[in-house]
């Protein structure tokens, strides 16, 4: 359940107000001038049945996990209709999970812990940092986190209510709490239980319960949730949410393949220190997504390869010193890391490509002479070919990069109809392509 289930926090000292209550409006206004502080905690434990593989029977494994996240956040003016945007400065993040005997950890590098997070009516969009490119693992960490404005708005009623009133949480709020991509059945009911006092403040106590069944990236699941929320009536803020939950992964027959029990706690308060989110600190920072600030970082210390790449591309297979990149419309890039003495000259590389295409009986346009497109310390020699292959027309791009620690042979296939745009992506990748350690012979 990723960051959706957290440890129980016991609140003491609440005193119910027994007198009849007037109707109140439980609405939180998300104002860019009013940042807030969020603290989230998760614990979960259970067992899962992993499906059988080739020559391997189905196995049951233990699952344990915990998460602690703390950040300041404030809304931004949306740059698109029906889109919510917040800027967030993480003060701490620690996510751990153990699956059997394998431990997994997730975090965000210190230099990019200030993030812009977006959510449209269709769901969450990948975040970006105004301070530098993100790793895909960092995006994956944040995209499963709660998007507070949507969650809070979806849990609160649209009209004035009195104690005893009930309503249904919005589909968007259910998606935030369960991390489901689609909900097939069920929902979450919210009840205004009573008004209580704590430290001379009146809080509306809400009871939340329900079962939902749907699908996420792990497959069909069923989740049962039961919890409590408190809304500070004078401050106009949801200050506390605690849920106990049961998460069951389901097989094709609808039977549970495992069960995870957990708890989820979210506390919110006014942000007293939010210097990293102040207008002064954000001056000159681009807070809307652009092709440049949305680039992803690939940094493999073992391979010794580092580069930036557009988000439409996906890192594919790493085999030895070769890495592939794939694009949904059929584009592909192969990167081969080599030591300096094993790098071919660009002329020899071009001859090898001509021979290969001849064997493939490809129809090719006349080739231009290779061109050098960058100066020291990284040299880039490249050439391109328009070709008609068995799979269709394509633009083929090749390059040899060389630097102090070694170089990279690059081969790219770009479908003809997308060639101009994808060639721009390749240019971005080559611009930042770097071998970060000496390549062994």
C-alpha positions as CSV (number, residue, x, y, z in Angstrom):
1,X,0.0,0.0,0.0
2,X,3.1,2.1,-0.4
3,X,2.7,5.3,1.7
4,X,-1.0,4.8,2.3
5,X,-0.8,2.9,5.6
6,X,0.8,4.4,8.8
7,X,1.3,3.9,12.5
8,X,-1.5,4.6,15.0
9,X,-1.3,7.9,16.8
10,X,-3.4,8.0,20.0
11,X,-4.9,11.4,20.8
12,X,-5.8,12.1,24.4
13,X,-7.6,14.9,26.0
14,X,-10.5,15.4,23.6
15,X,-13.8,16.4,25.3
16,X,-17.0,15.9,23.3
17,X,-19.4,18.8,23.2
18,X,-22.8,17.4,24.2
19,X,-25.0,20.3,23.3
20,X,-26.8,20.5,20.0
21,X,-24.6,21.8,17.3
22,X,-25.3,24.4,14.6
23,X,-24.4,23.5,11.1
24,X,-20.8,24.2,10.2
25,X,-19.0,24.5,6.9
26,X,-16.0,22.1,6.8
27,X,-14.0,23.7,3.9
28,X,-10.3,24.2,3.6
29,X,-9.0,27.0,1.2
30,X,-5.7,26.3,-0.3
31,X,-4.1,29.7,-0.5
32,X,-0.6,30.2,-2.1
33,X,0.1,32.7,0.7
34,X,-0.6,30.1,3.4
35,X,1.9,27.2,3.4
36,X,1.4,24.3,5.7
37,X,3.5,21.5,7.3
38,X,2.8,17.8,6.7
39,X,4.1,14.8,8.6
40,X,3.3,11.3,7.3
41,X,4.1,8.0,8.8
42,X,3.6,4.4,7.5
43,X,4.0,0.9,8.9
44,X,2.8,-2.3,7.3
45,X,3.3,-6.0,7.8
46,X,1.9,-9.1,6.1
47,X,2.5,-11.9,3.7
48,X,2.2,-12.2,-0.1
49,X,2.1,-15.2,-2.4
50,X,4.5,-14.6,-5.4
51,X,3.3,-16.3,-8.6
52,X,5.0,-19.3,-9.9
53,X,7.7,-18.8,-12.5
54,X,9.6,-20.9,-14.9
55,X,10.8,-24.0,-13.0
56,X,9.8,-22.3,-9.8
57,X,6.7,-22.9,-7.7
58,X,4.6,-20.1,-6.1
59,X,6.1,-18.9,-2.8
60,X,4.9,-17.0,0.2
61,X,7.0,-14.3,1.5
62,X,6.8,-11.9,4.5
63,X,6.5,-8.2,3.9
64,X,7.3,-5.4,6.3
65,X,7.7,-1.7,5.7
66,X,7.8,1.8,7.2
67,X,7.9,5.3,5.8
68,X,8.4,8.7,7.3
69,X,8.0,11.8,5.3
70,X,8.0,15.4,6.4
71,X,7.7,18.5,4.2
72,X,6.4,22.0,3.9
73,X,4.1,22.7,1.0
74,X,2.2,25.6,-0.5
75,X,-0.2,25.7,-3.5
76,X,0.8,27.4,-6.8
77,X,-1.4,29.0,-9.4
78,X,-2.3,26.2,-11.9
79,X,-0.7,26.5,-15.3
80,X,-3.4,24.4,-16.9
81,X,-7.2,24.2,-16.5
82,X,-8.4,21.6,-14.0
83,X,-4.9,21.0,-12.7
84,X,-3.7,21.5,-9.1
85,X,0.0,22.4,-8.4
86,X,1.9,22.6,-5.2
87,X,5.6,23.2,-4.4
88,X,7.0,21.1,-1.7
89,X,10.2,21.2,0.3
90,X,11.1,17.9,2.0
91,X,12.5,18.1,5.5
92,X,13.0,14.4,5.8
93,X,12.2,11.2,3.8
94,X,12.9,7.6,4.8
95,X,11.1,4.8,3.0
96,X,12.0,1.1,3.7
97,X,10.5,-2.2,2.7
98,X,11.5,-5.8,3.2
99,X,10.2,-8.4,0.9
100,X,11.4,-11.8,2.1
101,X,15.1,-11.3,2.7
102,X,15.4,-8.4,0.3
103,X,15.5,-4.9,1.7
104,X,14.4,-1.9,-0.5
105,X,15.0,1.8,0.3
106,X,13.9,5.0,-1.3
107,X,14.8,8.6,-0.8
108,X,15.5,11.9,-2.6
109,X,18.9,13.5,-3.0
110,X,19.5,16.6,-0.9
111,X,19.9,18.9,-3.9
112,X,16.5,18.2,-5.4
113,X,14.3,18.0,-2.3
114,X,12.3,21.0,-3.5
115,X,9.7,19.7,-5.9
116,X,6.8,20.9,-7.9
117,X,4.0,18.3,-7.8
118,X,1.0,18.4,-10.2
119,X,-2.3,16.6,-10.4
120,X,-4.9,16.9,-13.1
121,X,-8.5,15.5,-13.2
122,X,-7.0,12.4,-14.9
123,X,-4.5,11.8,-12.0
124,X,-1.0,12.7,-10.9
125,X,1.6,13.9,-13.2
126,X,5.3,13.2,-12.8
127,X,6.9,15.9,-10.5
128,X,10.0,17.9,-11.3
129,X,12.5,19.9,-9.3
130,X,13.3,23.6,-10.1
131,X,16.8,22.8,-8.8
132,X,17.9,20.0,-11.0
133,X,17.0,16.8,-12.9
134,X,15.4,13.9,-11.0
135,X,16.2,10.2,-11.1
136,X,13.4,8.0,-12.2
137,X,13.5,6.3,-8.8
138,X,12.9,9.7,-7.1
139,X,9.9,10.3,-9.3
140,X,8.5,6.9,-8.5
141,X,9.0,7.7,-4.8
142,X,7.0,10.9,-4.9
143,X,4.3,9.9,-7.4
144,X,2.8,7.5,-4.8
145,X,2.7,10.1,-2.1
146,X,-0.5,11.9,-1.0
147,X,-1.5,15.0,-3.0
148,X,-3.0,16.9,-0.1
149,X,-5.3,19.5,-1.8
150,X,-7.2,16.7,-3.7
151,X,-7.3,14.4,-0.7
152,X,-8.6,17.0,1.7
153,X,-11.2,18.4,-0.7
154,X,-12.5,14.9,-1.4
155,X,-12.9,14.0,2.2
156,X,-14.8,17.1,3.2
157,X,-18.5,17.8,2.5
158,X,-19.6,20.4,-0.1
159,X,-22.4,21.8,2.1
160,X,-22.9,22.9,5.7
161,X,-23.3,19.9,8.0
162,X,-24.3,19.0,11.5
163,X,-23.1,16.1,13.7
164,X,-24.6,12.9,12.3
165,X,-24.4,14.0,8.7
166,X,-22.9,11.5,6.2
167,X,-21.5,11.7,2.7
168,X,-19.3,9.8,0.3
169,X,-15.6,10.6,-0.3
170,X,-14.8,11.7,-3.9
171,X,-13.3,9.2,-6.3
172,X,-10.1,11.4,-6.4
173,X,-9.8,11.2,-2.6
174,X,-10.2,7.4,-2.8
175,X,-7.5,7.2,-5.4
176,X,-5.1,9.2,-3.2
177,X,-5.7,7.0,-0.1
178,X,-5.6,3.6,-2.0
179,X,-3.3,4.3,-4.9
180,X,-5.7,2.5,-7.2
181,X,-5.7,3.4,-10.9
182,X,-9.3,2.2,-11.3
183,X,-12.0,1.5,-8.7
184,X,-14.4,-1.3,-9.8
185,X,-16.6,-1.3,-6.7
186,X,-17.1,0.1,-3.3
187,X,-16.3,3.4,-1.7
188,X,-15.6,5.3,1.4
189,X,-18.2,6.8,3.7
190,X,-17.5,9.8,5.9
191,X,-19.6,10.8,8.9
192,X,-19.5,13.9,11.0
193,X,-19.4,12.2,14.4
194,X,-19.2,15.1,16.8
195,X,-17.4,18.3,17.8
196,X,-14.6,17.9,20.4
197,X,-12.3,20.4,22.1
198,X,-8.5,20.2,22.4
199,X,-6.4,23.0,23.9
200,X,-9.5,25.2,23.8
201,X,-10.0,24.6,20.0
202,X,-13.1,23.1,18.5
203,X,-12.5,20.2,16.2
204,X,-14.9,18.4,14.0
205,X,-14.4,14.6,14.4
206,X,-15.0,12.6,11.2
207,X,-15.3,8.8,11.0
208,X,-14.2,7.2,7.7
209,X,-14.9,3.6,6.7
210,X,-15.3,1.5,3.6
211,X,-14.1,-1.2,1.3
212,X,-12.9,-0.6,-2.3
213,X,-11.9,-3.0,-5.0
214,X,-9.9,-2.1,-8.0
215,X,-6.6,-2.3,-9.9
216,X,-3.2,-0.7,-9.5
217,X,0.2,-1.5,-11.0
218,X,0.4,-4.6,-8.8
219,X,-2.9,-6.0,-10.2
220,X,-6.3,-6.5,-8.7
221,X,-6.6,-5.5,-5.0
222,X,-9.2,-5.1,-2.3
223,X,-8.7,-2.5,0.5
224,X,-10.6,-2.1,3.7
225,X,-10.1,1.2,5.5
226,X,-11.4,2.4,8.9
227,X,-10.2,5.6,10.6
228,X,-10.7,9.1,12.0
229,X,-10.0,12.6,10.9
230,X,-10.1,16.0,12.8
231,X,-10.9,19.3,11.2
232,X,-10.0,22.5,13.1
233,X,-13.1,24.6,12.6
234,X,-11.5,28.0,13.4
235,X,-8.4,27.5,11.4
236,X,-10.2,25.9,8.5
237,X,-7.8,23.0,8.2
238,X,-7.8,19.3,8.3
239,X,-5.2,18.7,11.0
240,X,-5.2,14.9,11.5
241,X,-6.0,11.7,9.6
242,X,-5.5,8.2,10.9
243,X,-6.5,5.0,9.0
244,X,-6.1,1.4,9.8
245,X,-6.2,-0.7,6.7
246,X,-6.1,-4.1,5.2
247,X,-4.7,-4.6,1.7
248,X,-5.4,-7.8,-0.2
249,X,-3.9,-8.7,-3.5
250,X,-6.3,-10.8,-5.6
251,X,-5.9,-13.6,-8.1
252,X,-7.8,-14.0,-11.3
253,X,-10.4,-16.0,-9.3
254,X,-10.9,-13.1,-6.9
255,X,-9.2,-15.0,-4.0
256,X,-6.6,-13.2,-1.8
257,X,-3.0,-13.9,-2.7
258,X,-1.8,-12.2,0.4
259,X,-2.7,-9.7,3.1
260,X,-1.0,-6.6,4.4
261,X,-2.1,-4.8,7.6
262,X,-1.0,-1.3,8.3
263,X,-1.7,2.1,9.6
264,X,-1.6,5.6,8.1
265,X,-1.1,8.8,10.0
266,X,-1.1,12.4,8.6
267,X,-0.7,15.5,10.7
268,X,-0.9,19.0,9.3
269,X,-0.2,22.4,10.9
270,X,0.7,25.9,9.9
271,X,4.2,26.2,8.5
272,X,6.2,28.4,10.7
273,X,9.4,28.2,8.7
274,X,9.1,27.9,4.9
275,X,12.1,29.9,3.7
276,X,12.8,27.4,0.9
277,X,9.3,28.1,-0.5
278,X,9.3,31.9,-0.2
279,X,9.0,34.1,-3.2
280,X,12.5,35.4,-2.6
281,X,14.1,32.0,-2.7
282,X,12.1,31.0,-5.8
283,X,13.0,34.1,-7.8
284,X,14.4,33.0,-11.1
285,X,13.2,29.4,-10.7
286,X,11.0,28.0,-13.4
287,X,7.9,26.5,-11.7
288,X,6.1,25.3,-14.8
289,X,7.2,22.1,-16.5
290,X,9.5,22.6,-19.6
291,X,11.5,20.3,-21.8
292,X,14.6,21.3,-19.9
293,X,13.5,21.1,-16.2
294,X,11.6,17.8,-16.9
295,X,14.7,16.0,-18.1
296,X,15.6,12.8,-16.1
297,X,19.0,11.9,-14.8
298,X,20.6,8.5,-15.4
299,X,23.6,8.0,-13.2
300,X,25.0,4.4,-13.0
301,X,28.2,4.4,-10.9
302,X,28.9,0.7,-11.6
303,X,28.7,1.2,-15.4
304,X,30.3,4.6,-15.2
305,X,27.7,6.3,-17.4
306,X,25.7,9.5,-16.8
307,X,23.4,11.5,-19.0
308,X,20.1,13.4,-19.1
309,X,17.1,12.2,-21.2
310,X,13.6,13.3,-22.0
311,X,10.7,11.6,-20.0
312,X,9.2,10.0,-23.1
313,X,12.2,7.6,-23.1
314,X,12.4,4.6,-20.9
315,X,15.7,3.0,-19.8
316,X,15.5,-0.6,-21.0
317,X,18.0,-3.4,-20.7
318,X,21.4,-3.2,-19.2
319,X,23.7,-6.0,-20.4
320,X,27.4,-5.8,-19.7
321,X,28.5,-2.4,-21.1
322,X,25.4,-1.9,-23.3
323,X,22.3,0.0,-22.3
324,X,19.1,0.5,-24.3
325,X,16.6,3.4,-24.3
326,X,13.1,2.9,-25.7
327,X,10.4,5.3,-26.8
328,X,6.7,4.5,-27.1
329,X,6.4,5.3,-30.9
330,X,9.2,2.9,-31.8
331,X,12.4,4.9,-31.3
332,X,15.4,3.1,-29.8
333,X,18.9,4.0,-28.7
334,X,21.8,1.6,-28.0
335,X,24.7,2.9,-25.9
336,X,27.9,0.9,-25.7
337,X,30.6,2.0,-23.2
338,X,34.2,1.3,-24.4
339,X,37.7,2.1,-23.3
340,X,39.6,4.6,-25.3
341,X,41.8,2.0,-27.1
342,X,38.7,0.0,-28.2
343,X,36.7,2.9,-29.6
344,X,36.6,2.9,-33.4
345,X,37.1,6.0,-35.4
346,X,33.9,7.5,-36.7
347,X,35.0,6.6,-40.3
348,X,35.5,2.9,-39.3
349,X,32.1,3.0,-37.5
350,X,30.5,4.4,-40.7
351,X,32.0,1.6,-42.8
352,X,30.8,-1.0,-40.3
353,X,27.2,0.5,-40.5
354,X,27.3,0.4,-44.3
355,X,28.3,-3.2,-44.3
356,X,25.6,-4.1,-41.9
357,X,22.8,-2.3,-43.8
358,X,24.0,-4.0,-47.0
359,X,23.5,-7.4,-45.4
360,X,20.1,-6.3,-44.3
361,X,19.3,-5.3,-47.9
362,X,18.2,-1.9,-46.7
363,X,17.7,1.0,-49.1
364,X,19.7,4.0,-48.0
365,X,20.2,7.5,-49.1
366,X,23.7,8.8,-49.9
367,X,25.7,9.3,-46.6
368,X,27.3,12.6,-45.8
369,X,30.7,12.7,-44.3
370,X,30.9,12.4,-40.4
371,X,30.7,15.7,-38.5
372,X,32.3,16.7,-35.2
373,X,29.7,18.4,-33.1
374,X,31.5,19.2,-29.8
375,X,34.8,20.3,-28.5
376,X,37.0,19.1,-25.6
377,X,36.8,17.6,-23.0
378,X,34.0,15.5,-24.6
379,X,34.4,15.0,-28.4
380,X,31.3,13.8,-30.4
381,X,31.7,12.6,-33.9
382,X,28.4,11.6,-35.6
383,X,26.7,10.8,-38.9
384,X,23.1,9.9,-40.0
385,X,21.4,7.9,-42.7
386,X,17.8,7.9,-44.1
387,X,17.0,4.2,-44.7
388,X,14.1,2.0,-45.7
389,X,14.3,-1.2,-43.6
390,X,12.1,-4.2,-43.6
391,X,10.3,-2.6,-40.6
392,X,9.7,0.6,-42.4
393,X,11.4,4.0,-43.1
394,X,13.6,5.4,-40.4
395,X,16.3,7.9,-39.7
396,X,19.4,6.1,-38.3
397,X,21.8,8.2,-36.2
398,X,25.2,7.1,-35.0
399,X,27.9,8.8,-32.9
400,X,31.2,8.1,-31.2
401,X,31.9,10.1,-28.0
402,X,35.3,10.2,-26.3
403,X,36.6,11.8,-23.1
404,X,39.2,11.4,-20.4
405,X,37.8,8.0,-19.1
406,X,36.7,6.4,-22.3
407,X,33.8,6.8,-24.7
408,X,30.4,5.6,-25.9
409,X,29.3,4.2,-29.3
410,X,25.7,5.4,-30.0
411,X,23.3,3.8,-32.4
412,X,19.7,5.2,-32.7
413,X,16.7,4.2,-34.8
414,X,14.1,6.9,-35.2
415,X,10.8,6.2,-37.1
416,X,10.7,8.5,-40.1
417,X,7.4,10.2,-39.1
418,X,8.9,11.1,-35.6
419,X,12.5,11.6,-36.7
420,X,12.7,15.4,-36.4
421,X,11.4,15.4,-32.8
422,X,13.2,12.3,-31.7
423,X,16.5,13.6,-33.1
424,X,16.1,16.6,-30.8
425,X,15.9,14.1,-27.9
426,X,19.0,12.4,-29.1
427,X,20.8,15.7,-29.3
428,X,19.9,16.4,-25.6
429,X,21.2,13.0,-24.6
430,X,24.5,13.4,-26.5
431,X,25.0,16.9,-25.0
432,X,25.3,15.5,-21.4
433,X,26.6,12.0,-22.1
434,X,29.5,11.4,-19.8
435,X,31.7,8.4,-18.9
436,X,32.4,9.0,-15.2
437,X,35.2,6.5,-14.4
438,X,38.0,4.8,-16.4
439,X,36.7,2.0,-18.5
440,X,38.5,-1.3,-18.0
441,X,40.0,-2.9,-21.1
